[in-house]
Amino acid sequence: MFGCLMFATASPPQMIFCLSLFLLGSAGLTVSLNMLVTQSTKIADWVKDKAFFWLYMSLNIGYLIGYFLSGYYGNNNEYQRIPMIIFIGAAITIALCFFNWKKINVSAATLNKYANYYFLLIISLLFAVIDFLLQFPVMSNLLIISSWGLLSLWMFFLWRKDNRQKEAIIFYILLVSAVIFWSLYFLAPMALMIFIKYYVNLNILGYSIAPQWIQNINTLVIIGGTLYLGSKASRKAITIQEIVKQFSVGLFLLGTGFFVLGMGIYLVHSDKVALSWIVLSYVLQSFGELLIGPISYALIGRLVPRSYQSIMMGIWITLLGVASSISSLLSNMLPYSATKIHLELTSYIHFFAVISFFVIAFSSIVYLISCERFFWKLRY
């Protein structure tokens, strides 16, 4: 909240400081929301699954509003209004938490008397690290990917010592699947926005829509899908084997979405790709997210020993940051030239074809793992 308040009036040298505050706060908020559901031990797994659907739907309602506002103010070059809107939303949230604190504060855990001091120390160190990393983006991406990978490997070998080797293997297969999915999925708000802006016909009935509004296709599909799945959640929790199959289908839909983008370029008869191809691609990718995103956080409470749940939730959530870093590196491989449109469109075909082939092949491997012949007959 304070990062956004300062950002609205900051000079360019101060903006990295403000952005560091914003990123630190948003990261802590995401982890906290998911841990509130994960560590509600008195409720059944099927109720947790349902709760994650509602939480995911709520997040996407926020994305819907955010994409609309960013597109609207972007078209009007009024970016300075966006931080103030975030400030107001954060202030309302804090007020709601304050007046409902007795309902929220249900933890029976006893904190160390120095816990608050440790918390402030960790927050200060994280802020310093984020502020430093933002000043060196390429090095930061490589550092984030490598450090996350080493931490994940360390936790894997630590976990195996608890005689739950099979669960650890299944969890890490899904973790790798999620990294691949989100790394390619995040090309949409990053590199694909450039592709849509310059190479896609954005005119609908004579009105030019903002590129950011295209992403509302995703949020609308997710909101509708999670609303349906959440309302249909039964008293029987989804099995781990079914979740592995869901991941494979989600990856397949993502790969198909990129294949559709390539087909749209291949069949183009002008210097602009028809918007319908983009819509179809986004719908396919959104259904893929629907199969992976909401249920993935429930894996922590289902597979991970309670002593490791907090750190594994941190690893799972920070994979989104790792995926963003990988996606940023992939974005640099995308061809772009405002003067050689036909040449660049041909290059995009190759880029999307390679991605779709890789993802579809990997999804086939994950699906085979989910079959009875390969899947360890675990009981949950």
CORGILIN-V380655 format. One record per residue. RES is the residue in one letter. SS is DSSP state (h for helix, s for strand, l for the rest). OMEGA is omega as a letter, one per 40 degrees, with the letter a starting at -180 (* if undefined). Layout:
BEGIN
RES_SS_OMEGA + RES_SS_OMEGA
END
This chain:
BEGIN
M_l_a + F_h_i + G_h_i + C_h_i + L_h_i + M_h_a + F_h_a + A_l_a + T_l_a + A_l_i + S_l_a + P_h_i + P_h_a + Q_h_a + M_h_i + I_h_i + F_h_a + C_h_i + L_h_i + S_h_i + L_h_a + F_h_a + L_h_i + L_h_i + G_h_a + S_h_i + A_h_i + G_h_i + L_h_a + T_h_i + V_h_a + S_h_a + L_h_a + N_h_i + M_h_i + L_h_i + V_h_a + T_h_a + Q_l_i + S_l_a + T_l_a + K_l_a + I_l_a + A_l_a + D_h_a + W_h_i + V_h_i + K_h_i + D_h_a + K_h_a + A_h_i + F_h_i + F_h_a + W_h_i + L_h_a + Y_h_i + M_h_i + S_h_i + L_h_a + N_h_i + I_h_i + G_h_i + Y_h_a + L_h_i + I_h_a + G_h_i + Y_h_i + F_h_a + L_h_a + S_h_i + G_h_a + Y_h_a + Y_h_i + G_h_i + N_h_a + N_l_a + N_l_i + E_l_a + Y_l_a + Q_h_i + R_h_a + I_h_i + P_h_a + M_h_i + I_h_i + I_h_i + F_h_a + I_h_i + G_h_i + A_h_i + A_h_i + I_h_i + T_h_i + I_h_i + A_h_i + L_h_i + C_h_a + F_h_a + F_h_i + N_l_a + W_h_a + K_h_i + K_h_a + I_h_a + N_l_a + V_l_a + S_l_i + A_l_a + A_l_i + T_l_a + L_l_i + N_l_a + K_l_i + Y_l_a + A_h_a + N_h_i + Y_h_i + Y_h_a + F_h_i + L_h_i + L_h_a + I_h_i + I_h_a + S_h_i + L_h_i + L_h_i + F_h_i + A_h_a + V_h_a + I_h_i + D_h_i + F_h_a + L_h_a + L_h_a + Q_l_a + F_l_a + P_h_a + V_h_i + M_h_a + S_h_i + N_h_a + L_h_i + L_h_i + I_h_a + I_h_a + S_h_a + S_h_i + W_h_i + G_h_i + L_h_i + L_h_i + S_h_i + L_h_i + W_h_i + M_h_i + F_h_a + F_h_i + L_h_a + W_h_a + R_h_a + K_l_a + D_l_i + N_l_i + R_l_a + Q_h_a + K_h_i + E_h_i + A_h_a + I_h_i + I_h_a + F_h_a + Y_h_i + I_h_i + L_h_i + L_h_i + V_h_i + S_h_a + A_h_i + V_h_i + I_h_a + F_h_a + W_h_i + S_h_i + L_h_i + Y_h_a + F_l_i + L_l_a + A_l_i + P_l_a + M_l_a + A_h_a + L_h_i + M_h_i + I_h_i + F_h_a + I_h_a + K_h_a + Y_h_a + Y_h_a + V_s_i + N_l_a + L_l_i + N_s_i + I_s_a + L_l_i + G_l_a + Y_s_i + S_s_a + I_l_i + A_l_i + P_h_a + Q_h_a + W_h_i + I_h_a + Q_h_i + N_h_i + I_h_i + N_h_a + T_h_i + L_h_i + V_h_a + I_h_i + I_h_i + G_h_a + G_h_i + T_h_i + L_h_a + Y_h_a + L_h_i + G_h_a + S_h_a + K_h_a + A_l_a + S_l_i + R_l_i + K_l_a + A_l_i + I_l_a + T_l_i + I_h_i + Q_h_i + E_h_i + I_h_i + V_h_i + K_h_i + Q_h_i + F_h_a + S_h_i + V_h_i + G_h_i + L_h_i + F_h_i + L_h_i + L_h_i + G_h_i + T_h_i + G_h_i + F_h_i + F_h_i + V_h_i + L_h_i + G_h_i + M_h_i + G_h_i + I_h_a + Y_h_a + L_l_a + V_l_i + H_l_i + S_l_i + D_l_i + K_l_i + V_s_i + A_l_a + L_h_a + S_h_i + W_h_i + I_h_i + V_h_i + L_h_i + S_h_a + Y_h_i + V_h_i + L_h_i + Q_h_a + S_h_i + F_h_i + G_h_i + E_h_a + L_h_a + L_h_a + I_h_a + G_h_a + P_h_a + I_h_a + S_h_a + Y_l_i + A_h_i + L_h_a + I_h_a + G_h_a + R_h_a + L_h_a + V_l_i + P_l_a + R_h_a + S_h_a + Y_h_a + Q_h_a + S_h_a + I_h_i + M_h_i + M_h_i + G_h_i + I_h_a + W_h_a + I_h_a + T_h_i + L_h_i + L_h_i + G_h_i + V_h_i + A_h_i + S_h_i + S_h_i + I_h_i + S_h_i + S_h_i + L_h_i + L_h_a + S_h_i + N_l_i + M_l_a + L_l_i + P_l_i + Y_l_i + S_l_a + A_l_a + T_l_a + K_l_a + I_h_a + H_h_i + L_h_a + E_h_i + L_h_i + T_h_i + S_h_i + Y_h_i + I_h_a + H_h_a + F_h_a + F_h_i + A_h_i + V_h_i + I_h_a + S_h_i + F_h_a + F_h_a + V_h_i + I_h_i + A_h_a + F_h_i + S_h_i + S_h_i + I_h_i + V_h_i + Y_h_i + L_h_i + I_h_a + S_h_a + C_l_a + E_l_a + R_l_a + F_l_a + F_l_i + W_l_a + K_l_a + L_l_i + R_l_a + Y_l_*
END
